[in-house]
Amino acid sequence: MKKSDGCCSTHLIDGDGTFNDTGLEHFIKEVKLGECGLSYAVVSIMGPQSSGKSTLLNNLFGTNFREMDAFKGRSQTTKGIWMARCAGIEPCTLVMDLEGTDGRERGEDDTAFEKQSALFALAVSDIVLINMWCHDIGREQAANKPLLKTVFQVMMRLFSPRKTTLMFVIRDKTRTPLENLEPVLREDIEKIWDSVPKPEALKETPLSEFFNVEVVALSSYEEKEEQFKEQVATLRQRFFHSIAPGGLAGDRRGVVPASGFSFSAQEIWKVIKENKDLDLPAHKVMVATVRCEEIANEKCSIFAANEEWCQMEEAVQSGPVSGFGKKLSAILNFTLSEYDAEAIYFDGGVRSAKRKQLEENLLQLVQPAHQSMLGHIRSGTLENFKEAFEKALNAGEGFSLAAVACTQNYMAQFDEGHADAVIEQANWDTSKARDKLRRDIDAHITSVRAAKLSELTSSFEAKLNEALLGPVGALLDGATSETWPAIKKLMQRETESAVAGISNALSGFDMDKQSKDKILTSLENYAKGVVEAKAREEGGRVLILMKERFSILFSHDSDSMPRVWTGKEDIRAITKTARTASLKLLSVMAAIRLDDDVDNIETTLSSALMDTKNNAAVKDRSITTSDPLASSSWEEIPSSRTLITPVQCKSLWRQFKSETEHAVTQAISAQEAHKRNNNWLPPPWAIVALVVLGFNEFMTLLRNPLYVGGVFAVFLLIKALWVQLDISGEFRNGALPGLLSLSTKFLPTTMNLIRRLAEGQKPMTTDPRRNPALASKFFQNGSSSFSDSSSSASSGITSPKEGNEYSSTLKDD
């Protein structure tokens, strides 16, 4: 590439037909052709070798093409095709200097390059200068005729040739006026056009359809240089604004935008070199496709490296970006507008298609960020909804009203955030994000509803537990005929209270009747389940309850005071009463009676377990009837309501009797012991016998007072021994233990009394008030004796032997 005096040139195609693509790229950058759009023109010149083509171009356009040195002889100066920019002409005008025709260097037969270069010039040029000698006009064998034939022949290889201006430059004009030369030249041109073989479709096509023919004449450069330069200067003015309407190339068509000129020229030369027909419309589309795609890729890369976009892309990963949609839309608009500015001159269909593709690529690039933005908006809205919903519920607002209000508010908030994130160029369906948010909100509402309902239900269930468990247990412990009606009434009252409370609480949930009834029914069933569970729990400890009831009734009187067995009590009647009450408790605990059904459990148990006469009759009778308790179920009582089966009742009663039998035996023993301890007089017959048989002795004592004194002294001695030996206390635990104990204590005690009398001491008085030591011993022994007899009487602890006779009469009770 050469530069001089503001002119820049490059060797576009060398003499061997090699295209200098690198040189062309540098040339285009140097002359800034890419910025011209469609505002540029291409001028080429062709003609015989050494006809002054380069000289004409240098003078006409201010280029620096190499000129022939006339003093060295006539020879080939230009090889291949050179390109330069015209100096000082607007718009930007490129000039191509083609190798001359008919050169001896290539010979007569090597015309391939001539045709290739001519076809190339016609394909890329708006104006073609044809340099010819004035003296060749009107001659049949003139040097310019082969050139014109070449031009017209190669033009036929263009499927849709662009309209080109052919400017015939007549060199070394003679005195013959141009007005006389031009008609002859045009006539020769028409003849040559008609003689050129044409396709069937173009046979009748006039020359003017493809070419604008212009004719100019110039004086001889060597002989009339000044006049030549003046004429060239005048001709130069015609190239200013040559592409404007009315200009030399004002009606050109199929122009390749300047940014695609390099690629277009390379592809055209490639097709020409391959000796293929050149389809200019298809070539134009191909160039537009390649260039628009290059421009689109370039703009896409620029967008990807855009600092503002990169900052937004990074920021949106961690949270929402304010004004995301507007900012991103502005960047996209700027990128697309830059593409439009550069690709505006290319084929409209290709340009639009590539623009759409660029837009799709850009949107595909920003879509992940947009999705992240929507995700942040959705998640943020959902969190805000949850917080606001919880606050509304805590403030006492109805569940349904709070759910509807919060849902509407935060769906609107999402819509606002979504509007802020909308990208103008995108037509994405974002309803999925909105639907996802709505599903998440509905799922949260459902979850909270379930939790609240569960919490509400649990609260009322806890209240039912508290209201039912204690009272039901107490009622079952004191089982009577009114126990189950009382339990039923209690359950109904508490259930109705709970149902009313939960119904009032459920009014804020806006539930359908079926769901509400389901919860209420569940609560009613729960209350019933609590009662049944408590009944089964108490049924499992029925034996303990029976024994407790028996113990209370047997060991305490009607005033709930501990019973003392003095011998006056009717143990048989007390035992029967206590056992009847225990059997009553068993009959009450045998089944759950929350319905109004009537059963005969109590009658069956009473007849089978308490009726001794019937039991005796059954034992004596042959086995013709079945045992009413020999069954695993009660009549008219389903198994689900059965707590204790008949067989279990029979077993429990047997165990109950065996475990309470000892208490009855102890009571009998205590009663007999009390009678013995409180009966010191001999039997009546013994008293009568003493009176009858001892009458004489009694009279003797009355007649002799000394006997009375002796008897009194013996009485005192015996009384002293009685107190000292604590005879009544010793016999409290039985006759044999008492005798053994007295036998060991009698002699020491007697010796002690005699020793005291021998020493002259006063014998201890039997009056506790006058003998403190004796009083202390007396109260100590007496208290012990009282407590022992009292405990023996109350608990019935004595030898089983003492109560066997009487207890045997109570075994059948």
Secondary structure, DSSP 8 states (H G I E B T S, - for coil): -EEETTEEEEEEE-TT--B-HHHHHHHHHHHTGGG-TT-EEEEEEE-BTTSSHHHHHHHHH--------GGG-S-----SEEEEE-TT-SSEEEEEEE--BS-TTT-SS--HHHHHHHHHHHHH-SEEEEEEEGGGTT-TT-THHHHHHHHHHHHTTBSS---EEEEEEEES--SS-HHHHHHHHHHHHHHHHHHS---GGGTT--GGGTEEEEEEE---TTTSHHHHHHHHHHHHHTTTTTTSTTSTTTT--S---GGGHHHHHHHHHHHHHTT--B-HHHHHHHHHHHHHHHHHHHHHHHHHT-HHHHHHHHHTTTS--TTHHHHHHHHHHHHHHHHHHHHTTS-HHHHHHHHHHHHHHHHHHHHHHHHHHHHHHHHHHHHHHHHHHHHHHHTT--HHHHHHHHHHHHHHHHHHHHHHH--TT----THHHHHHHHHHHHHHHHHHHHHHHHHHHHHHHHHHHHHHHHHHHHHHHT--TTHHHHHHHHHHHHHHHHHHHHHHHHGGGT--HHHHHHHHHHHHHHHHHHHHHHHHHHHHTHHHHHHHHHHHHHHB-TTS-B----S-S-HHHHHHHHHHHHHHHHHHHTB---SS----HHHHHHHHHT-HHHHHHHHHS-S-S--TTSSSS-TT--GGGBSS-HHHHHHHHHHHHHHHHHHHHHHHHHHHHHHHHT--S--HHHHHHHHHHTHHHHHHHHH-HHHHHHHHHHHHHHHHHHHHHTHHHHGGG-HHHHHHHHHHHHHHHHHHHHHHHHHT-----S-TTT-HHHHHHHHHHHHHHHHHHHHHHHH--S-HHHHHHHHTTTTT-
